[in-house]
Amino acid sequence: MKRDAIAPEPLGNFLERTFQLSEHGTNVRTELLAGLTTFLTMAYIVFVNPSILADAGMPRSAVFVATCLVAALGSLIMGLYANYPIALAPGMGLNAYFTYVVVQGLGFAWPAALGAVFISGLCFLIVTLTGLRAIIVDGIPRSMRIAITAGIGLFLAIIALKNAGIVAASPATFVTLGDLHRPGTVLAVIGFLMVAALSARKVRAALLSSILTVTALSFAVAGNGFQGIVSLPPSINPTLFALDIPGALSGGLLNVILVLFLVELFDATGTLMGVANRAGLLTEGRMRRLDRALMADSASVFVGSLLGTSSTTAYLESASGVEEGGRTGLTAVTVAILFLACLFFAPLAAAVPPYATAPALFYVACLMLRELADLDWDDRTEAIPACVTALLMPFTYSIATGVSCGFIAYAALKLFTGRAREVKPVVWVIAAIFLFKFVVMGGAH
């Protein structure tokens, strides 16, 4: 006698049970539309990240594949494990630090830099599992968190202006105005005005639209070569498992690992809390599954270093999906599926010139500067170290130097003004480490 076949569970019931849609006051259609919205606002990363890491000597096509894969995997873990509508991808600012400071500035090979990313992810995982994360995050003054975000924005800005050809090197004044008659520079200006206008009008995918428009115009007026739009994904072999962990542990990169760890920790925690707050997912000011979300974040950093890309983090652009009604991990899973689909658009990604991604970089930089408005400008012991941090990042062309000097200045000012008791122990430890690096190694980088 044959056994009755077990009827498959309807898809709607499966999604309801997995993501608790009704409990969160949402439905499948709303979550899918929210996922599409989030994807469109952050899809620019599949063009920008390969462009930046290519300057570190990494194969652009392999980085493109790694970017799509780690964004898909990270968002999938966030959706299925933490059940939050938050997408992940290689972080802006962290990729610039990887290329322009660690590789170009310090002279380390990109496999060693990937090794540093791997180790920072391991540190992130350890502090999450042991509960040290809360101690570290609570111990860092709010002014320094604001300064790090704003400083990375300024750092991105100078990179964007350089890639656009708007600023150029000058032996007399260090930087000066570039040649504004170059086709690429003109297109970059048009691209920036476009993304700013579209964003002001609340148009979704403003950054992506700007990148694609400037790239299309570059074929007609800037001599760019059209290589097609769709193809099978290129090979990831040139960057797969190419990280050099022993090289990362050598002299000079230990400080890099610390900076990566701190930026990843603040960026991830701040973004997760901010998006969850806008989604109404906080309980008494706390995320119920914050540790799960941070686990997804740290796992993505690991995987990204193995695949061949800089640090992965939660994206603030996820807030756009939340505004569309996204409340569960189904939104993040939708983003993951769309990033996988991007793998088949490698020729288009390869054709995007640096001056096409520069407007998106500069626009993101402008948004990051708004954090400075939240500083307590009446308290000089808070505002001055924050300004030191933010200003030294672009002017020394080093995120690490800005962070180092900022922490040292913060501890010193509190000490010299008789307010040392206001400083948490973790700040003294970080400031001492950076001061030791300056005295012994001669710099922070």
TACOR-V247508 format. One record per backbone hydrogen bond with DSSP energy under -0.5 kcal/mol. NH is the residue of the N-H (numbers start at 1). CO is the residue of the C=O. Records with the same first field share a line. If there is no record, write none. Layout:
NH=CO + CO
This chain:
7=5
14=10
15=11
16=12
17=13
18=14
19=15
20=16
24=20
25=22
26=21
31=27
32=28
33=29
34=30
35=31
36=32
37=33
38=34
39=35
40=36
41=37
42=38 + 39
43=39
45=42
46=43
47=44
48=44
49=45
51=47
52=48
53=49
54=50
55=51 + 52
56=53
57=54
58=53
63=59
64=60
65=61
66=62
67=63
68=64
69=65
70=66
71=67
72=68
73=69
74=70
75=71
76=72
77=73
78=74
79=75
80=76
81=77
82=77 + 78
83=78
84=78
86=84
88=71
89=313
91=311
95=91
97=93
98=94
99=95
100=96
101=96 + 97
102=97
103=98
104=99
106=101
107=103
108=102
112=109
113=109
114=110
115=111
116=112
117=113
118=114
119=115
120=116
121=117
122=118
123=119
124=120
125=121
126=122
127=123
128=124
129=125
130=126
131=127
132=127
133=127
134=131
135=131
136=132
137=133
138=134
139=135
140=136 + 137
144=141
145=141
146=142
147=143
148=144
149=145
150=146
151=147
152=148
153=149
154=150
155=151
156=152
157=153
158=154
159=155
160=156
161=157
162=158
163=159
164=160
165=161 + 162
166=161
167=161
168=176
170=174
174=170
175=173
176=168
178=166
180=178
182=179
186=182
187=183
188=184
189=185
190=186
191=187
192=188
193=189
194=190
195=191
196=192
197=193
198=194
199=195
200=196
201=197
202=199
203=198
206=203
209=205
210=206
211=207
212=208
213=209
214=210
215=211
216=212
217=213
218=214
219=215 + 216
220=216 + 217
221=217
222=218
224=218
231=344
239=236
240=236
241=306
242=239
244=111
245=243
248=244
249=245
250=247
253=250
254=250
256=252
257=253
258=254
259=255
260=256
261=257
262=258
263=259
264=260
265=261
266=262
267=263
268=264
269=265
270=266
271=267
272=268
273=269
274=270
275=271
276=272
277=273
278=274
279=275
280=277
281=276
283=286
284=282
286=283
288=281 + 286
290=287
293=289
294=290
295=291
296=292
297=293
298=294
299=295
300=296
301=297
302=298
303=299
304=300
305=301
306=302
307=303
308=304
309=304
313=89
315=87
318=315
319=316
320=317
321=317 + 318
322=318
323=319
324=320
325=322
326=321
331=328
332=328
333=329
334=330
335=331
336=332
337=333
338=334
339=335
340=336
341=337
342=338
343=339 + 340
344=341
345=342
346=343
348=229
349=345
350=346
351=347
352=349
353=351
356=353
357=353
358=354
359=355
361=357
362=358
363=359
364=360
365=361
366=362
367=363
368=364
369=365 + 366
370=367
371=368
372=369
373=370
374=371
375=372
377=375
379=376
380=378
382=379
383=379
384=380
386=382
387=383
388=384
389=385
390=386
391=387
392=388
393=389
394=390
395=391
396=392
398=392 + 393
400=445
402=398
403=399
404=400
405=401
406=402
407=403
408=404
409=405
410=406
411=407
412=408
413=409
414=410
415=411
416=412
417=413
418=415
419=414
422=419
423=420
427=424
428=424
429=425
430=426
431=427
432=428
433=429
434=430
435=431
436=432
437=433
438=434
439=435
440=436
441=436 + 437
442=437 + 438
443=437
